[in-house]
Each structure stands twice: as structure tokens, then as C-alpha cells.
Amino acid sequence: MRILLVEDDNHLAASLLEALTAQHYTVDVAYDGEMAWQQITILPYDLTLMDVTLPQLNGLALCQRMRSHGVDSPVLMLTARDTSSDKVAGLDAGADAYMVKPFDLDELIAQIRALLRRGQTSAATTLTWDALQLNPATYEVSYQNTPMRLTPKEFAILELLMRHGRRVLSRHFILESIWRLEDPPGEETVKAHLKALRQKLRKARAPKNLIETVHGLGYRLANTVN
């Protein structure tokens, strides 16, 4: 899941980035509303977590712009102002939820999980490809009921492949889907993670060609399984 964090307080942004990354979300950070809008036009986000008071373009105006342009992914607004009129303004602008600063971090993460589940129930169900199973909610993977220990990036790549099935995913697509915009590695990093992932799959007695390389294009799951 990819989250856009829009927060002009550098200290709070760094703390939230650390906390959300620890929950295995891919998080991009924008420090003003216009910067956030530019990123939204480049990448699809599963959720936007934004402050109301922002430079360039405030959170209310940003949310209204998102909705007027057909961006319907969840928006969670953060604000230091705790009045009914402020909450109504945020919800009327198109926000899905509203939290007041200072907030409890565990409550914030729970709210994010709840918003991500709305309209995306498949994100919380176990993915299956033949004898391979992956549970995004518990971060568990197994092949023929044999548990596998994957790194967060290996897990994210496997989840991406399982969600797309036979669709060929390029290295560039994998990079954009899993790594942050601020620190993208080279495409060779994807190749290295896939190599390690394939080795772990083979160790779990999965077919050698479970992840196919489509030369010149990218990767997909083999059609020998369903």
C-alpha cells in the first residue's frame, strides 16, 4: 500500500514516516499542498494523510481539488483545531476521516488500516496462487503450508506479482510501486530482490519457474499454476 503524507512540520513528518514505514507501507512525503498535488498526478496513492494547514495550498483546497479531478482514494486529515465547524469543513471538502493533534499513534495507524479496508476488501484477504499463499494483513507467506521468511521488500514484490497474476510487471513499475519517490534505487536492486525471492521459493519446494522472466519486458507468475 502506498501512502502520501502531506505535512509541513519536518519533525512530525519524519516521525510519521518512520512509524508508517515500520508498518510496511510505502510512504512519500510532500511538505506543501502544491507539491502534494504534483505527486498525486504522477502516482496513484491508496491513501493521503494530510495536515489541514499547509503552505501553497491548504488541506481543504487540496482535498477539494482531488475530488473534483476524480481522485477517490481515502483522505485522512490532521489538524490542531478541534471544533465541530472545522470537522464539518474537512468532511465537506471530501475527507473520509479527521483526527486532532496531538493524536495517539496507535489510533492513527488503526484509522489508516480501517480506511484502507474500505472498498479494498481484497487487501485484507489471503492471496493464493496454486499452493502459494500470502496474507497481507499478517505478513505471512507459505508454500504448501510451509512458512517462508521474507524481507519486507521481498514480501512486497511477491504481493505485487500475486495481485497482478499473469500481467507482466516491468522493473520500473515494481520500483514505482514499492520504493519511495525520494530514494528510488536502480533497477538492478529489483533484480537482486527477485533473485533472493526465487531462492526462498525454491527452498520451500515451489516450482523453479514460479516467477517467470519475460525477456525485455519484466516478470510475472507462471501459467503452470492457477
Secondary structure, DSSP 8 states (H G I E B T S, - for coil): -EEEEE-S-HHHHHHHHHHHHHTT-EEEEESSHHHHHHHHHHS--SEEEEESS-SSS-HHHHHHHHHHTT--S-EEEEES---HHHHHHHHHTT-SEEEESS--HHHHHHHHHHHHHTT-GGGGS-EEETTEEEETTTTEEEETTEEE---HHHHHHHHHHHHHTTS-B-HHHHHHHHS-TTS---HHHHHHHHHHHHHHHHHTT--TTSEEEETTTEEEE-TT--
